[in-house]
Amino acid sequence: HNNNTNDDASPPSRLSTFQTDLQHFLNLTTPFQTYFDSIPHVNKNRMHYPEYMDICQSRYEGLRDVLVRQGETTSEWILQELSS
C-alpha cells in the first residue's frame, strides 16, 4: 500500500495538504507531482552509517524540539518578510 495515496474515506496526507497549500499560495494552476516513490530511498537497505540518525527515535526528542522551534521562528520571519 502506498502511504502517499489517498482514499475518499481517509483525510489528506500532510504531503498532499502541503502541496495543495503551496500551489494555492503561489497561484499555480498545475498541481505538484509527487515523485517520492520514483526516487531512490535514502538508507533503503537499512545499512548503518555513523553519520545516519533517525530523527524519529525518542533519544532525539530534544533535537526535534529545537528543530521545530527553529522552523516556527523561520516561518514567522518568512511570513513577516513577505507581508512587508
Backbone bond lengths (Angstrom), bond angles and torsions (degrees), N, CA, C in turn:
res aa  C-N    CA-C-N  psi(-1)  N-CA   C-N-CA  omega(-1)  CA-C   N-CA-C  phi
1 H - - - 1.465 - - 1.511 109.54 -
2 N 1.274 118.02 135.79 1.471 124.01 -179.15 1.520 108.81 -90.37
3 N 1.317 117.60 121.34 1.466 121.90 -178.47 1.518 113.21 -71.32
4 N 1.337 117.76 -16.62 1.454 120.26 -179.11 1.516 112.94 -87.77
5 T 1.340 117.34 -7.63 1.454 119.11 177.90 1.509 108.95 -84.94
6 N 1.316 115.67 167.10 1.446 119.47 -172.36 1.514 110.10 -138.85
7 D 1.352 117.74 116.25 1.453 121.58 174.44 1.518 108.22 -80.19
8 D 1.332 116.49 158.79 1.462 119.97 178.58 1.524 111.87 -60.67
9 A 1.340 117.14 -29.34 1.460 120.99 -176.23 1.524 112.77 -82.59
10 S 1.321 118.61 -17.68 1.464 120.10 -176.59 1.528 110.44 -100.90
11 P 1.327 116.38 151.90 1.476 119.42 178.29 1.521 110.23 -70.22
12 P 1.338 117.50 160.14 1.462 119.82 179.16 1.531 110.72 -62.96
13 S 1.327 116.43 148.37 1.460 120.36 177.64 1.529 109.30 -72.43
14 R 1.318 115.54 163.70 1.469 119.84 177.24 1.522 110.06 -60.23
15 L 1.347 116.15 -38.65 1.460 120.09 -179.91 1.520 111.01 -63.53
16 S 1.328 117.38 -47.98 1.467 118.89 -177.96 1.522 111.23 -67.24
17 T 1.328 117.42 -35.63 1.466 120.71 176.56 1.526 110.42 -63.98
18 F 1.339 116.36 -44.91 1.466 120.77 178.54 1.525 110.64 -61.30
19 Q 1.334 116.39 -46.17 1.458 119.76 -178.48 1.529 111.25 -62.43
20 T 1.312 117.16 -42.43 1.464 120.90 179.21 1.523 110.81 -65.18
21 D 1.343 116.53 -45.55 1.472 120.29 178.62 1.526 111.28 -60.73
22 L 1.334 116.86 -43.70 1.464 120.36 -179.71 1.525 110.62 -66.68
23 Q 1.323 116.77 -40.17 1.467 120.38 177.53 1.521 110.68 -58.91
24 H 1.333 116.99 -46.39 1.467 120.29 179.28 1.521 111.97 -66.74
25 F 1.342 117.20 -41.05 1.458 121.49 179.92 1.528 110.89 -60.71
26 L 1.332 116.25 -40.46 1.464 121.06 -178.64 1.529 112.90 -86.63
27 N 1.344 116.28 1.75 1.471 121.93 -178.51 1.528 112.14 55.53
28 L 1.337 115.66 42.74 1.460 120.55 178.24 1.520 109.76 -88.54
29 T 1.314 116.84 141.80 1.466 120.32 178.98 1.524 112.09 -92.14
30 T 1.326 117.15 -21.42 1.463 121.29 179.49 1.521 109.57 -102.31
31 P 1.327 118.07 127.95 1.462 119.90 179.57 1.525 111.84 -67.39
32 F 1.326 115.88 155.29 1.456 121.15 174.78 1.517 108.71 -66.80
33 Q 1.318 115.95 147.20 1.454 120.51 175.62 1.519 108.53 -98.52
34 T 1.313 116.02 133.58 1.456 120.49 177.10 1.519 108.09 -83.39
35 Y 1.306 116.67 122.52 1.454 121.04 -177.08 1.525 112.24 -120.94
36 F 1.320 118.24 5.04 1.454 121.03 -173.80 1.526 113.68 -60.49
37 D 1.322 117.68 -31.59 1.459 119.62 -179.81 1.522 112.71 -74.15
38 S 1.334 117.53 -16.91 1.459 120.36 -176.76 1.528 113.10 -98.35
39 I 1.335 118.12 -6.61 1.459 120.11 179.39 1.526 109.32 -101.03
40 P 1.317 117.80 154.23 1.466 119.75 179.43 1.526 110.62 -61.61
41 H 1.302 115.92 142.14 1.464 120.74 178.65 1.522 109.72 -86.25
42 V 1.308 115.75 136.89 1.453 121.15 177.45 1.524 107.99 -68.98
43 N 1.296 116.05 134.65 1.457 122.32 178.30 1.529 111.28 58.05
44 K 1.314 116.82 37.63 1.461 123.28 -176.43 1.524 112.13 -59.12
45 N 1.310 117.79 -36.85 1.461 121.66 -177.28 1.519 113.07 -87.24
46 R 1.314 116.30 6.27 1.469 122.85 179.85 1.525 112.68 56.72
47 M 1.325 115.00 30.92 1.464 118.47 173.57 1.525 106.72 -72.63
48 H 1.280 116.15 149.85 1.461 120.11 -178.20 1.518 110.05 -103.90
49 Y 1.300 114.55 126.36 1.444 122.41 177.87 1.520 107.72 -118.50
50 P 1.311 118.30 145.03 1.471 120.09 -178.66 1.528 113.15 -57.99
51 E 1.334 117.28 -32.95 1.465 120.21 -177.84 1.526 113.09 -86.54
52 Y 1.338 118.50 -3.73 1.463 122.04 -179.36 1.525 110.21 -85.79
53 M 1.319 115.61 137.20 1.461 119.93 174.90 1.513 108.84 -142.83
54 D 1.313 115.97 141.71 1.457 122.20 176.84 1.520 106.65 -95.87
55 I 1.323 117.07 102.68 1.463 123.43 -174.06 1.524 112.06 -61.70
56 C 1.341 116.75 -16.01 1.463 120.58 -179.54 1.527 112.54 -82.60
57 Q 1.316 118.14 -11.61 1.463 120.15 178.90 1.522 109.92 -66.50
58 S 1.331 115.28 144.60 1.464 120.41 -176.21 1.527 112.59 -59.96
59 R 1.323 117.33 -29.28 1.472 118.91 -178.77 1.523 112.50 -66.78
60 Y 1.332 117.97 -15.38 1.462 121.78 178.49 1.518 112.51 -101.58
61 E 1.320 117.67 15.99 1.466 121.04 -177.82 1.529 111.82 -57.47
62 G 1.313 117.73 -43.29 1.466 121.08 178.71 1.519 112.31 -60.57
63 L 1.317 116.31 -43.67 1.464 121.07 177.90 1.528 110.69 -64.24
64 R 1.349 116.74 -42.73 1.467 119.78 177.37 1.519 110.48 -58.50
65 D 1.336 116.90 -42.98 1.467 120.61 179.34 1.523 111.22 -60.06
66 V 1.324 116.38 -43.72 1.475 120.48 178.49 1.523 109.84 -62.61
67 L 1.323 117.08 -45.05 1.472 120.26 -178.45 1.524 111.55 -65.36
68 V 1.323 117.48 -39.14 1.468 120.36 178.46 1.528 110.13 -65.81
69 R 1.331 117.13 -44.35 1.480 119.83 178.01 1.520 110.74 -61.39
70 Q 1.335 116.97 -41.94 1.463 120.19 178.74 1.520 110.11 -64.39
71 G 1.327 117.06 -39.73 1.462 121.04 177.76 1.514 111.49 -62.77
72 E 1.329 117.02 -40.62 1.464 120.90 178.02 1.524 110.92 -64.42
73 T 1.332 116.42 -44.19 1.465 121.13 178.01 1.525 110.74 -61.45
74 T 1.316 116.41 -44.67 1.464 121.17 179.04 1.519 110.97 -63.31
75 S 1.327 116.49 -42.61 1.463 121.20 178.60 1.526 111.16 -59.98
76 E 1.324 116.50 -45.05 1.464 120.88 178.57 1.526 110.57 -61.68
77 W 1.334 116.93 -42.02 1.463 120.84 179.98 1.527 110.38 -63.52
78 I 1.348 116.51 -45.80 1.465 120.12 179.74 1.525 110.77 -60.14
79 L 1.331 116.93 -46.54 1.462 120.15 -179.59 1.536 111.21 -62.33
80 Q 1.329 116.20 -39.14 1.464 120.54 178.61 1.529 110.15 -66.03
81 E 1.318 117.69 -43.23 1.456 121.17 -179.57 1.535 111.75 -66.78
82 L 1.331 117.15 -37.62 1.453 120.59 -179.66 1.528 112.09 -71.86
83 S 1.333 116.91 -27.59 1.458 119.51 -177.55 1.530 112.26 -87.75
84 S 1.317 117.56 -9.89 1.472 118.84 -179.05 1.500 112.85 -96.11
